[in-house]
């Protein structure tokens, strides 16, 4: 089935805009395929270093290009729950590769930081920049030119986008992404949020808060709410970089291991040495990117991907814009309610039918491009399945159920939770911003109120503790953009603003910082661009100015006479405190080079 006319029109617009960059990119990866997609170009000394620790038979095979060699890029560390399961993957992958007649080597490791650990801490100011560092670290591993394909072990916020940028930079190589899956369900997310609010109000102590948090984040795997980490997994599947049904299987299960073994064998099967050569750079095209955006809207995914998808697409010579994302939002209904957009977690979503159900619903209505190439082969229809463990320990797949297992969590297209997607782009005299609407009640999506202006999230929290946040207001938190301090997530604001909203106040947030997929019930216009440090309009807002946020129409305005507002002197702030400590001094160059949020907030430029 072909995509609906409106989806195809947006895709064609992207295709035409991208044509010069895309053609140049495809030319580069074609040249790389012809020139360097095998070890034959390496001198004997190069090869000897590259297979020094291999067995004698492996050395013979690698020396003669007789078998495919698989490079493993891993984000393993044993502090972070999402990445700890990867400890055992290299051995499993190497064993599966041998069974398939190939070889696998760990090509390199990449850093993996946790936004949950660094939330509200100085280290959070490195978080967004870590995406580009991950891409560069993966490139170093693959630069040895020993590999015929690569598998990428990554899960969380900046890790997967960074790995995708690397995979597309080495677009002549096939790329398969192998997830670790979500942790099992712990303390319900709404109960965790309730305890957080009680703590912020001084009604419970640190011991009670830590107990609740520990019951929520309690074992191996990703956090179970639908933030950036789980949005990443959805994207990798709907864009065809996972094997079908791989995203939301829990770690440490026989099915998880079987999927990893299968993904390894598939990566070896699609190298240039076989008959199904699938270079990642040709496989991922404008249709794949649009499918990713559609999935993001249909699931109410992370706002971070309004930044990451632009950077990821640029790595393949594809230029997408916030306007493309906004227009797709108007065409795609919301089909999932996963916390913070509902009470369920990703395990409940998976049990209700998961991505297989969602992909089939979207395909049947023509909202996804079916005629794409994936690591599994031709077309996206084979992803409308559930993966199960067969009697022999292998992966078997069944068609997704026709009915949702829980329509309060996963709705059919005919019963969508809302007619438009879970993300919206706002425009007005304050610039451009993004809002996640899927978690915000319809009656709270329009707010017009005086501004209370702060230059840090700590400033607002201090004002809350001092009892100064009374009445209706829109909190403006500025100097939080990529050039100012690396664009940290500002989730310390979520609890405070949620308390005030629950007290009956009408509140909202406007910021040039980030809030991610965990953005909650308070309307939040985030990623405001141009940012304050670049003299964006947000730097000219004064306390008491009336600001209007309308998430239905898609506008963000300060209601001040245009001439008066334009003549105002932009605020200035001393940012020296953000430039040193916790490694921030090492990232001065990134802060100087980084582009705007609506251009992907990348130090690498755009397509």
GIJO-V823725 format. One record per pair of residues at least 12 apart in sequence whose C-alpha atoms are under 10 Angstrom apart, sorted by the first residue. I is the first residue (numbers start at 1). J is the second residue. Records with the same first field share a line. If there is no record, write none. Layout:
I=J / J
This chain:
1=363 / 364 / 365 / 366 / 368 / 369 / 370 / 371 / 381
2=363 / 364 / 365 / 366 / 367 / 368 / 369 / 370 / 371
3=287 / 362 / 363 / 364 / 365 / 366 / 367 / 368 / 369 / 370 / 371
4=331 / 363 / 365 / 366 / 367 / 368 / 369
5=366 / 367
6=327 / 328 / 330 / 331 / 366 / 367
7=287 / 290 / 291 / 294 / 327 / 328 / 331 / 332 / 366 / 367 / 368 / 369
8=287 / 290 / 366 / 367 / 368 / 369
10=286 / 287 / 290 / 320 / 323 / 324 / 325 / 327 / 328
11=286 / 287 / 288 / 289 / 290 / 291 / 320 / 324 / 328 / 369
12=286 / 287
13=286 / 319 / 320 / 324
14=286 / 287 / 289 / 290 / 318 / 319 / 320 / 321 / 324
15=285 / 286 / 287 / 318 / 319 / 320
16=286 / 318 / 319
17=318 / 319 / 320 / 607
18=286 / 313 / 314 / 316 / 317 / 318 / 319 / 320 / 607
19=317 / 318 / 319
20=317 / 318 / 607
21=314 / 315 / 316 / 317 / 318 / 319 / 606 / 607
22=281 / 282 / 285 / 286 / 313 / 314 / 315 / 316 / 317 / 318 / 319 / 607
23=316 / 317 / 318
24=316 / 317
25=168 / 169 / 171 / 281 / 282 / 314 / 315 / 316 / 317 / 318 / 607
26=171 / 172 / 281 / 282 / 316 / 317
28=169 / 170 / 171 / 172 / 281
29=168 / 169 / 170 / 171 / 172 / 173 / 279 / 280 / 281 / 282 / 316
30=171 / 172 / 279 / 281 / 282
31=172
32=170 / 171 / 172 / 173
33=148 / 170 / 171 / 172 / 173 / 272 / 279
34=172
36=145 / 146 / 147 / 148 / 172
37=145 / 146 / 147 / 148 / 149 / 172 / 173 / 271 / 272 / 273
38=62 / 64 / 65 / 68 / 69 / 145 / 146 / 147 / 148 / 272 / 273
39=62 / 63 / 64 / 65 / 69 / 144 / 145 / 146 / 147 / 148
40=62 / 63 / 64 / 65 / 145 / 146
41=145 / 146
42=63 / 144 / 145 / 146
44=63
46=144 / 145 / 146
47=59 / 62 / 63 / 144 / 145 / 146
48=62 / 63
49=144
50=62 / 63 / 105 / 144 / 145 / 146
51=63 / 105 / 146
54=103 / 105
58=98 / 102 / 103
61=102 / 103
62=102 / 103 / 146 / 147
65=148 / 273
66=101 / 102 / 273
67=100 / 101 / 102 / 103 / 148 / 268 / 271 / 273 / 274
68=97 / 100 / 101 / 102 / 103 / 104 / 146 / 147 / 148 / 149 / 267 / 268 / 269 / 270 / 271 / 272 / 273 / 274
69=97 / 101 / 102 / 103 / 104 / 105 / 146 / 147 / 148 / 149 / 150 / 267 / 268 / 271
70=93 / 94 / 97 / 102 / 103 / 104 / 105 / 106 / 107 / 146 / 147 / 148 / 149 / 150 / 151 / 173 / 174 / 175 / 264 / 265 / 267 / 268 / 271
71=103 / 104 / 105 / 106 / 107 / 108 / 141 / 142 / 144 / 145 / 146 / 147 / 148 / 149 / 150 / 151 / 152 / 173 / 175 / 267
72=89 / 90 / 93 / 94 / 104 / 105 / 106 / 107 / 108 / 109 / 138 / 141 / 142 / 147 / 149 / 150 / 151 / 152 / 153 / 176 / 264
73=90 / 105 / 106 / 107 / 108 / 109 / 110 / 137 / 138 / 139 / 141 / 142 / 150 / 151 / 152 / 153 / 154 / 163 / 177
74=86 / 87 / 89 / 90 / 106 / 107 / 108 / 109 / 110 / 111 / 112 / 138 / 151 / 152 / 153 / 154 / 159 / 163 / 178
75=87 / 108 / 109 / 110 / 111 / 112 / 113 / 134 / 138 / 152 / 153 / 154 / 155 / 156 / 159 / 160 / 163
76=88 / 89 / 109 / 110 / 111 / 112 / 153 / 154 / 155
77=109 / 110 / 111 / 112 / 113
78=220
79=112 / 113 / 114 / 220
80=112 / 113 / 114 / 116 / 117 / 156 / 219 / 220 / 221 / 222
81=114 / 180 / 182 / 183 / 217 / 218 / 219 / 220 / 221 / 222 / 223
82=112 / 114 / 154 / 155 / 156 / 179 / 180 / 181 / 182 / 183 / 219 / 220 / 221 / 222 / 223 / 229 / 251
83=112 / 113 / 114 / 153 / 154 / 155 / 156 / 179 / 180 / 181 / 220 / 221 / 222
84=180 / 219 / 220 / 221 / 222 / 251
85=153 / 179 / 180 / 181 / 220 / 221 / 251 / 252
86=153 / 154 / 155 / 178 / 179 / 180 / 221 / 251
88=252 / 257
89=153 / 178 / 180 / 257 / 260 / 261
90=104 / 105 / 106 / 153
91=104 / 105 / 106
92=257 / 258 / 260 / 261 / 264
93=105 / 106 / 151 / 257 / 260 / 261 / 262 / 263 / 264 / 265
94=106 / 261 / 264
95=261 / 264
96=258 / 260 / 261 / 262 / 263 / 264 / 265
97=261 / 262 / 263 / 264 / 265 / 266 / 267 / 268
98=265
99=261 / 265
100=261 / 262 / 264 / 265 / 266 / 268 / 269
101=265 / 268
102=264 / 265 / 268 / 269
103=147 / 268
104=147 / 148 / 149 / 150 / 151 / 264 / 268
105=146 / 147 / 150
106=141 / 142 / 150 / 151
107=138 / 139 / 140 / 141 / 142 / 143 / 144 / 145 / 146 / 147 / 150 / 151
108=137 / 138 / 139 / 140 / 141 / 142
109=134 / 137 / 138 / 140 / 141 / 152 / 153
110=130 / 131 / 133 / 134 / 135 / 136 / 137 / 138 / 139 / 140 / 141 / 153 / 154 / 159 / 162 / 163
111=130 / 131 / 133 / 134 / 135 / 137 / 138 / 158 / 159
112=127 / 130 / 131 / 134 / 154 / 155 / 156 / 157 / 158 / 159 / 160
113=126 / 127 / 130 / 131 / 156 / 157 / 158 / 159
114=127 / 156 / 157 / 158 / 159
115=127 / 128 / 156 / 157 / 158 / 228 / 488 / 489 / 516
116=217 / 223 / 489 / 491
118=488 / 489
119=488 / 489 / 490 / 491 / 492
120=457 / 458 / 488 / 489 / 490 / 491 / 492 / 493
121=488 / 489 / 492 / 582
122=485 / 488 / 577 / 578 / 579 / 580 / 581 / 582 / 583 / 584
123=488 / 581 / 582 / 583 / 584
124=485 / 486 / 487 / 488 / 489 / 490 / 582 / 584
125=480 / 481 / 482 / 484 / 485 / 486 / 487 / 488 / 489 / 578 / 579 / 582 / 583 / 584 / 587
126=482 / 485 / 486 / 487 / 488 / 582 / 583 / 584 / 586 / 587 / 590
127=157 / 158 / 159 / 486 / 487 / 488 / 489
128=157 / 158 / 159 / 162 / 304 / 307 / 308 / 482 / 486 / 487 / 488 / 489 / 514 / 601 / 602
129=158 / 162 / 482 / 486 / 487 / 488 / 587 / 590 / 591 / 594 / 601 / 602 / 603
130=157 / 158 / 159 / 162 / 486 / 587
131=157 / 158 / 159 / 160 / 161 / 162 / 163 / 164 / 165 / 308 / 311 / 602 / 603
132=158 / 159 / 161 / 162 / 163 / 165 / 166 / 311 / 590 / 601 / 602 / 603 / 604
133=158 / 159 / 162 / 163 / 590 / 603
134=158 / 159 / 160 / 161 / 162 / 163 / 164 / 165 / 166
135=158 / 159 / 160 / 161 / 162 / 163 / 164 / 165 / 166 / 167 / 168 / 169
136=162 / 163 / 165 / 166 / 169
137=162 / 163 / 166
138=152 / 162 / 163 / 164 / 165 / 166 / 167 / 170
139=163 / 165 / 166 / 167 / 169 / 170
140=166
142=166 / 167 / 170 / 173
143=170
147=173 / 174 / 271
148=172 / 173 / 174 / 175 / 267 / 268 / 270 / 271 / 272 / 273 / 279
149=167 / 170 / 171 / 172 / 173 / 174 / 175 / 176 / 264 / 267 / 268 / 269 / 270 / 271 / 272 / 277 / 278 / 279 / 280
150=167 / 170 / 173 / 174 / 175 / 176 / 177 / 264 / 267 / 268 / 271 / 280
151=163 / 167 / 174 / 175 / 176 / 177 / 178 / 241 / 263 / 264 / 267 / 268
152=164 / 166 / 167 / 175 / 176 / 177 / 178 / 179 / 241
153=176 / 177 / 178 / 179 / 180
154=177 / 178 / 179 / 180 / 229 / 232 / 233
155=177 / 178 / 179 / 180 / 181 / 182 / 221 / 222 / 228 / 229 / 230 / 231 / 232 / 233 / 236 / 247
156=179 / 221 / 222 / 223 / 227 / 228 / 229 / 230 / 231 / 232 / 233
157=227 / 228 / 229 / 230 / 231 / 232 / 302 / 304 / 305 / 308 / 516 / 517
158=228 / 229 / 232 / 304 / 305 / 308
159=229 / 232
160=177 / 179 / 228 / 229 / 232 / 233 / 235 / 236 / 308 / 312
161=232 / 235 / 236 / 305 / 307 / 308 / 309 / 311 / 312
162=308 / 311 / 312
163=175 / 177 / 312
164=177 / 236 / 241 / 280 / 308 / 309 / 311 / 312 / 313 / 315 / 316
165=308 / 309 / 311 / 312 / 313 / 314 / 315 / 316
166=312 / 315
167=279 / 280 / 281 / 312 / 315 / 316
168=279 / 280 / 281 / 282 / 283 / 284 / 312 / 313 / 314 / 315 / 316 / 317
169=280 / 281 / 312 / 314 / 315 / 316 / 317
170=279 / 280 / 281 / 315 / 316
171=278 / 279 / 280 / 281 / 282 / 283 / 284 / 315 / 316
172=271 / 272 / 277 / 278 / 279 / 280 / 281 / 282 / 283
173=267 / 270 / 271 / 272 / 277 / 278 / 279 / 280 / 281 / 282
174=241 / 266 / 267 / 268 / 269 / 270 / 271 / 272 / 277 / 278 / 279 / 280 / 281 / 282 / 283 / 375
175=241 / 242 / 266 / 267 / 268 / 270 / 271 / 278 / 279 / 280 / 281 / 283 / 375
176=236 / 240 / 241 / 242 / 243 / 263 / 264 / 266 / 267 / 268 / 270 / 280 / 374 / 375 / 376
177=233 / 236 / 237 / 240 / 241 / 242 / 243 / 246 / 247 / 260 / 263 / 264 / 267 / 375
178=233 / 236 / 241 / 242 / 243 / 246 / 247 / 256 / 259 / 260 / 261 / 262 / 263 / 264
179=221 / 222 / 232 / 233 / 236 / 242 / 243 / 246 / 247 / 248 / 249 / 250 / 251 / 256 / 259 / 260
180=220 / 221 / 222 / 233 / 246 / 247 / 248 / 249 / 250 / 251 / 252 / 256 / 257 / 259 / 260
181=220 / 221 / 222 / 223 / 224 / 229 / 230 / 233 / 246 / 247 / 248 / 249 / 250 / 251 / 252 / 253 / 256 / 346 / 347
182=219 / 220 / 221 / 222 / 223 / 224 / 225 / 229 / 230 / 233 / 247 / 248 / 249 / 250 / 251 / 345 / 346 / 347
183=216 / 217 / 218 / 219 / 220 / 221 / 222 / 223 / 224 / 248 / 249 / 250 / 251 / 252 / 346 / 347
184=216 / 217 / 218 / 219 / 220 / 221 / 222 / 223 / 224 / 249 / 250 / 251 / 345 / 346 / 347
185=215 / 216 / 217 / 218 / 219 / 223 / 224 / 225 / 344 / 345 / 346 / 347 / 348
186=212 / 213 / 214 / 215 / 216 / 217 / 218 / 219 / 223 / 224 / 345
187=211 / 212 / 213 / 214 / 215 / 216 / 217 / 218
188=212 / 215 / 216 / 224 / 225 / 339 / 343 / 344 / 345
189=212 / 213 / 216 / 224 / 225 / 338 / 339 / 340 / 342 / 343 / 344 / 345
190=339 / 340 / 342 / 343 / 344
191=212 / 213 / 216 / 343
192=209 / 211 / 212 / 213 / 214 / 215 / 216
193=209 / 212 / 213 / 340 / 494 / 495 / 498
194=209 / 212 / 495 / 499
195=208 / 209 / 210 / 211 / 212 / 213
196=208 / 209 / 210 / 212 / 213 / 494 / 495 / 496 / 499
197=209 / 494 / 495 / 496 / 497 / 498 / 499
198=495 / 499
199=495
200=461 / 464 / 465 / 495 / 496 / 499
201=464 / 465 / 495 / 496 / 499
202=465
219=251
220=250 / 251 / 252
221=248 / 249 / 250 / 251 / 252
222=248 / 250 / 251 / 346
223=345 / 346
224=248 / 338 / 339 / 344 / 345 / 346 / 347 / 348
225=338 / 339 / 340 / 341 / 342 / 343 / 344 / 345 / 346 / 347 / 517 / 518
226=299 / 300 / 301 / 302 / 337 / 338 / 339 / 340 / 341 / 342 / 344 / 345 / 346 / 349 / 516 / 517 / 518 / 519
227=300 / 301 / 302 / 303 / 304 / 338 / 339 / 340 / 346 / 515 / 516 / 517 / 518 / 519
228=301 / 302 / 303 / 304 / 305 / 516 / 517 / 518
229=301 / 302 / 516 / 517
230=247 / 248 / 301 / 302 / 346 / 517
231=247 / 292 / 295 / 296 / 299 / 300 / 301 / 302 / 303 / 304 / 305 / 517
232=247 / 292 / 296 / 301 / 302 / 304 / 305 / 308
233=246 / 247 / 248 / 355
234=246 / 247 / 248 / 292 / 295 / 296 / 299 / 301 / 354 / 355
235=247 / 288 / 289 / 291 / 292 / 293 / 294 / 295 / 296 / 301 / 305 / 309
236=292
237=292 / 295 / 355 / 356 / 359 / 374 / 375 / 380 / 383
238=288 / 289 / 290 / 291 / 292 / 293 / 294 / 295 / 296 / 355 / 356 / 358 / 359 / 368 / 374 / 380 / 383 / 384
239=283 / 284 / 285 / 287 / 288 / 289 / 290 / 291 / 292 / 293 / 295 / 372 / 373 / 374 / 375 / 380
240=283 / 284 / 288 / 291 / 292 / 372 / 373 / 374 / 375 / 376 / 377 / 378 / 379 / 380 / 382 / 383
241=280 / 283 / 284 / 288 / 373 / 374 / 375 / 376
242=259 / 263 / 374 / 375 / 376 / 383
243=259 / 260 / 262 / 263 / 266 / 267 / 374 / 375 / 376 / 377 / 382 / 383 / 387
244=259 / 263 / 355 / 356 / 374 / 375 / 376 / 380 / 381 / 382 / 383 / 384 / 385 / 386 / 387 / 397
245=259 / 350 / 354 / 355 / 356 / 382 / 383 / 384 / 385 / 386 / 387 / 388 / 395 / 397 / 398 / 400
246=258 / 259 / 260 / 263 / 355 / 383 / 386 / 387 / 388
247=259 / 350 / 354 / 355 / 387
248=346 / 347 / 349 / 350 / 351 / 354 / 355
249=346 / 347 / 350 / 387 / 388
250=347
254=388 / 389 / 393 / 394 / 395
255=387 / 388 / 389 / 390 / 393 / 394 / 395 / 396
256=387 / 388 / 389 / 395
257=393 / 394 / 395
258=388 / 389 / 390 / 393 / 394 / 395 / 396
259=387 / 388 / 389 / 394 / 395 / 396
260=395
261=394 / 395
262=394 / 395
263=375 / 376
266=375 / 376
267=375 / 376
269=375 / 376
270=375 / 376 / 377
276=375 / 376 / 377
277=375
278=373 / 374 / 375 / 376 / 377
279=375
280=316 / 373 / 374 / 375
281=315 / 316 / 317
282=316 / 373
283=372 / 373 / 374 / 375 / 377 / 378
284=313 / 316 / 318 / 372 / 373 / 374 / 375
285=313 / 316 / 317 / 318 / 372 / 373
286=313 / 316 / 317 / 318 / 319 / 320 / 369 / 372
287=368 / 369 / 370 / 371 / 372 / 373
288=313 / 368 / 369 / 370 / 371 / 372 / 373 / 374 / 380
289=309 / 310 / 312 / 313 / 318 / 320 / 369
290=309 / 313 / 320 / 324 / 325 / 328 / 367 / 368 / 369
291=328 / 359 / 362 / 367 / 368 / 369 / 370 / 372 / 380
292=305 / 309 / 368
293=305 / 306 / 309 / 324 / 325 / 326 / 328 / 329 / 332 / 368 / 421 / 423
294=325 / 328 / 329 / 331 / 332 / 333 / 334 / 362 / 367 / 368 / 369 / 421
295=332 / 333 / 334 / 335 / 355 / 358 / 359 / 362 / 367 / 368 / 421
296=325 / 329 / 332 / 334 / 421 / 422 / 423
297=325 / 326 / 328 / 329 / 330 / 331 / 332 / 333 / 334 / 335 / 336 / 420 / 421 / 422 / 423 / 424 / 436 / 438
298=329 / 331 / 332 / 333 / 334 / 335 / 336 / 337 / 358 / 359 / 362 / 367 / 413 / 416 / 417 / 418 / 419 / 420 / 421 / 422 / 423 / 438
299=332 / 333 / 334 / 335 / 336 / 337 / 338 / 341 / 355 / 358 / 410 / 421 / 422 / 423 / 438
300=333 / 334 / 335 / 336 / 337 / 338 / 339 / 340 / 341 / 421 / 422 / 423 / 436 / 437 / 438 / 439 / 517
301=334 / 336 / 338 / 340 / 341 / 421 / 422 / 423 / 436 / 438 / 516 / 517 / 518 / 519
302=422 / 423 / 436 / 515 / 516 / 517 / 518 / 519
303=422 / 423 / 424 / 434 / 435 / 436 / 514 / 515 / 516 / 517 / 518 / 519 / 526 / 527
304=434 / 489 / 514 / 515 / 516 / 517 / 518 / 526 / 527 / 597 / 600
305=516 / 517 / 600
306=320 / 321 / 322 / 325 / 326 / 423 / 424 / 425 / 434 / 516 / 527 / 597 / 598 / 599 / 600
307=321 / 322 / 434 / 527 / 596 / 597 / 598 / 599 / 600 / 601 / 602
308=597 / 598 / 599 / 600 / 601 / 602
309=321 / 325 / 599 / 600
310=322 / 325 / 597 / 598 / 599 / 600 / 601 / 602 / 606 / 607
311=597 / 598 / 599 / 600 / 601 / 602 / 603 / 604 / 605 / 606 / 607
312=600 / 602 / 606 / 607
313=600 / 606 / 607
314=599 / 600 / 602 / 604 / 605 / 606 / 607
315=604 / 605 / 606 / 607
316=607
317=606 / 607
318=606 / 607
319=599 / 606 / 607
320=598 / 599 / 600 / 606 / 607
321=598 / 599 / 600
322=424 / 425 / 426 / 432 / 433 / 434 / 597 / 598 / 599 / 600
323=424 / 425 / 426 / 427 / 432 / 598
324=425
325=421 / 423 / 424 / 425
326=420 / 421 / 423 / 424 / 425 / 426 / 434 / 554
327=420 / 421 / 424 / 425
328=367 / 420 / 421 / 423 / 424
329=419 / 420 / 421 / 422 / 423 / 424 / 425
330=419 / 420 / 421 / 422 / 423 / 424
331=367 / 419 / 420 / 421
332=362 / 367 / 368 / 413 / 416 / 418 / 419 / 420 / 421 / 422
333=362 / 367 / 413 / 414 / 415 / 416 / 417 / 418 / 419 / 420 / 421 / 422
334=410 / 411 / 412 / 413 / 415 / 416 / 417 / 418 / 419 / 420 / 421 / 422 / 423 / 438
335=358 / 361 / 362 / 407 / 408 / 409 / 410 / 411 / 412 / 413 / 414 / 415 / 416 / 417 / 418 / 419 / 420 / 421 / 422
336=349 / 354 / 358 / 407 / 408 / 409 / 410 / 411 / 412 / 416 / 417 / 418 / 422 / 438
337=349 / 407 / 408 / 409 / 410 / 411 / 417 / 422 / 438 / 439
338=408 / 409 / 410 / 438 / 439
339=409 / 439 / 517 / 518 / 519 / 520
340=438 / 439 / 440 / 517 / 518 / 519 / 520 / 521
341=409 / 422 / 436 / 437 / 438 / 439 / 440 / 441 / 517 / 518 / 519 / 520 / 521
342=408 / 409 / 438 / 439 / 520
343=408 / 409
344=408 / 409 / 410
345=409
346=409
348=405 / 406 / 409 / 410
349=404 / 405 / 406 / 407 / 408 / 409 / 410
350=386 / 405 / 409 / 410
351=386 / 404 / 405 / 406 / 409 / 410
352=401 / 403 / 404 / 405 / 406 / 407 / 408 / 409 / 410 / 411
353=384 / 385 / 386 / 400 / 401 / 402 / 403 / 404 / 405 / 406 / 407 / 409 / 410 / 411
354=384 / 385 / 386 / 400 / 401 / 404 / 405 / 409 / 410
355=383 / 384 / 385 / 386 / 400 / 410
356=381 / 382 / 383 / 384 / 385 / 386 / 387 / 398 / 399 / 400 / 401
357=383 / 384 / 385 / 386 / 399 / 400 / 401 / 402 / 403 / 404 / 405 / 410 / 411 / 412
358=383 / 384 / 385 / 400 / 404 / 410 / 411 / 412 / 413
359=380 / 381 / 382 / 383 / 384 / 385 / 400
360=380 / 381 / 382 / 383 / 384 / 385 / 399 / 400 / 401 / 402 / 412 / 413
361=384 / 400 / 402 / 411 / 412 / 413 / 414
362=384 / 412 / 413
363=380 / 381 / 384
364=381 / 413
365=413 / 414
368=380
369=381
370=382
381=399
382=397 / 398 / 399
383=397 / 399 / 400
384=397 / 398 / 399 / 400 / 401
385=397 / 398 / 399 / 400 / 401
386=398 / 399 / 400 / 401
387=399 / 400
417=438
418=437 / 438 / 442
420=437 / 438
421=436 / 437 / 438
422=435 / 436 / 437 / 438 / 439 / 440
423=435 / 436 / 437 / 438 / 439 / 551
424=436 / 437 / 438 / 525 / 551 / 552 / 553 / 554 / 555
425=525 / 526 / 527 / 551 / 553 / 554 / 555 / 556
426=525 / 526 / 528 / 549 / 550 / 551 / 552 / 553 / 554 / 555 / 556 / 557
427=528 / 529 / 549 / 550 / 553 / 554 / 555 / 556 / 557
428=548 / 549 / 554 / 555 / 556 / 557 / 558
429=536 / 537 / 538 / 555 / 556 / 557 / 558 / 559 / 560 / 562 / 565 / 566
430=510 / 528 / 529 / 530 / 531 / 536 / 537 / 538 / 539 / 540 / 541 / 547 / 555 / 556 / 557 / 558
431=527 / 528 / 529 / 530 / 531 / 536 / 537 / 538 / 555 / 556 / 557
432=512 / 525 / 526 / 527 / 528 / 529 / 530 / 531 / 554 / 555 / 556 / 597 / 598
433=510 / 511 / 512 / 524 / 525 / 526 / 527 / 528 / 529 / 530 / 554 / 555 / 556 / 597 / 598
434=510 / 511 / 512 / 514 / 524 / 525 / 526 / 527 / 528 / 529 / 551 / 554 / 556 / 598
435=509 / 510 / 515 / 519 / 523 / 524 / 525 / 526 / 527 / 528 / 549 / 551 / 554
436=515 / 516 / 517 / 518 / 519 / 520 / 521 / 522 / 523 / 524 / 525 / 526 / 551
437=519 / 520 / 521 / 522 / 523 / 524 / 525 / 551 / 552
438=519 / 520 / 521
439=518 / 519 / 520 / 521 / 522 / 523
440=519 / 520 / 521 / 522 / 523 / 524 / 551
441=521 / 522 / 523
442=551 / 552
444=501 / 506 / 507 / 508 / 521 / 522 / 523 / 550 / 551
445=508 / 521 / 522 / 523 / 524 / 549 / 550 / 551 / 552 / 553 / 554
446=506 / 508 / 523 / 548 / 549 / 550 / 551 / 552 / 553 / 554 / 555
447=472 / 473 / 474 / 506 / 507 / 508 / 523 / 547 / 548 / 549 / 550 / 551
448=472 / 473 / 474 / 506 / 507 / 508 / 546 / 547 / 548 / 549 / 550 / 556 / 557 / 558 / 559
449=471 / 472 / 473 / 474 / 475 / 506 / 507 / 508 / 544 / 545 / 546 / 547 / 548 / 549 / 558 / 559
450=471 / 472 / 473 / 474 / 475 / 476 / 507 / 542 / 543 / 544 / 545 / 546 / 547 / 548 / 558 / 559
451=472 / 473 / 474 / 475 / 476 / 507 / 508 / 509 / 510 / 541 / 542 / 543 / 544 / 545 / 546 / 547 / 548 / 558
452=469 / 472 / 473 / 474 / 475 / 476 / 477 / 509 / 541 / 542 / 543 / 544 / 545 / 546 / 547
453=473 / 474 / 475 / 476 / 477 / 478 / 510 / 511 / 538 / 539 / 541 / 542 / 543 / 544 / 545
454=475 / 476 / 477 / 478 / 479 / 511 / 542 / 543
455=476 / 477 / 478 / 479 / 480 / 511 / 532 / 539 / 571 / 572 / 573 / 574
456=476 / 477 / 478 / 479 / 480 / 490 / 511 / 513
457=475 / 476 / 477 / 478 / 480 / 489 / 490 / 491 / 492 / 493 / 511 / 513
458=477 / 490 / 492 / 493
459=477
460=475 / 476 / 477 / 492 / 493 / 496 / 497
461=492 / 493 / 495 / 496 / 497
464=496 / 497 / 500
465=496
469=496 / 497 / 500 / 505 / 507
470=500 / 505 / 507
471=500 / 504 / 505 / 506 / 507
472=500 / 501 / 504 / 505 / 506 / 507 / 508
473=505 / 506 / 507 / 508 / 509 / 543 / 544 / 545 / 546 / 547
474=497 / 506 / 507 / 508 / 509 / 510 / 523 / 524 / 543 / 544 / 545 / 546 / 547 / 548 / 549
475=493 / 497 / 507 / 508 / 509 / 510 / 511 / 524 / 543 / 547
476=508 / 509 / 510 / 511 / 512 / 524 / 525 / 538 / 539 / 541 / 542 / 543 / 547
477=490 / 493 / 509 / 510 / 511 / 512 / 513 / 526 / 532 / 538 / 539
478=510 / 511 / 512 / 513 / 528 / 531 / 532 / 533 / 536 / 538 / 539 / 541 / 571 / 573
479=511 / 512 / 513 / 531 / 532 / 533 / 534 / 535 / 538 / 539 / 571 / 572 / 573 / 574 / 575
480=511 / 512 / 513 / 514 / 527 / 528 / 531 / 532 / 533
481=511 / 512 / 513 / 514 / 526 / 527 / 528 / 529 / 530 / 531 / 532 / 533 / 534 / 591 / 596 / 597 / 601
482=512 / 513 / 514 / 527 / 531 / 533 / 590 / 591 / 592 / 593 / 594 / 595 / 596 / 597 / 601 / 602
483=531 / 532 / 533 / 534 / 588 / 589 / 590 / 591 / 592 / 593 / 594 / 595 / 596 / 597 / 601
484=512 / 513 / 531 / 532 / 533 / 534 / 573 / 574 / 575 / 576 / 578 / 579 / 591 / 592
485=513 / 533 / 575 / 576 / 577 / 578 / 579 / 584 / 587 / 588 / 590 / 591
486=513 / 514 / 578 / 579 / 584 / 587 / 588 / 590 / 591 / 594 / 601
487=512 / 513 / 514 / 515 / 527 / 531 / 591 / 597 / 601
488=512 / 513 / 514 / 515 / 516
489=513 / 514 / 515 / 516 / 518 / 519 / 526
490=511 / 513 / 514 / 515 / 516 / 519 / 526
491=514 / 515 / 516 / 518 / 519 / 520
492=515
493=509 / 515 / 522
494=509 / 515 / 518 / 519 / 520 / 521 / 522 / 524
495=520 / 521 / 522
497=509 / 520 / 521 / 522 / 523
498=520 / 521 / 522 / 523
499=522
500=522
501=521 / 522
502=522
506=522 / 523
507=522 / 523 / 524
508=521 / 522 / 523 / 524 / 525 / 547 / 548 / 549
509=522 / 523 / 524 / 525 / 526 / 549
510=523 / 524 / 525 / 526 / 527 / 528 / 538 / 547 / 549 / 556
511=524 / 525 / 526 / 527 / 528 / 529 / 531 / 532 / 538
512=525 / 526 / 527 / 528 / 529 / 530 / 531 / 532 / 533 / 536 / 538 / 539 / 597
513=525 / 526 / 527 / 528 / 529 / 531 / 597
514=526 / 527 / 528 / 597
515=527
523=549 / 550 / 551
524=549 / 551
525=549 / 550 / 551 / 555 / 556
526=597
527=596 / 597 / 598
528=556 / 596 / 597 / 598
529=596 / 597 / 598 / 599
530=596 / 597 / 598
531=596 / 597
532=570 / 571 / 572 / 573
533=570 / 571 / 572 / 573 / 575
534=570 / 596
535=569 / 570 / 571 / 572
536=570 / 571
537=558 / 565 / 566 / 568 / 570 / 571
538=558 / 570 / 571
539=568 / 569 / 570 / 571 / 572 / 573
540=558 / 565 / 566 / 567 / 568 / 569 / 570 / 571 / 572
541=558 / 560 / 565 / 568 / 569 / 570 / 571
542=558 / 565 / 568 / 570 / 571
545=558 / 559 / 560
546=558 / 559 / 560
547=559 / 560
579=591
589=603
590=602 / 603 / 604
591=603
593=605
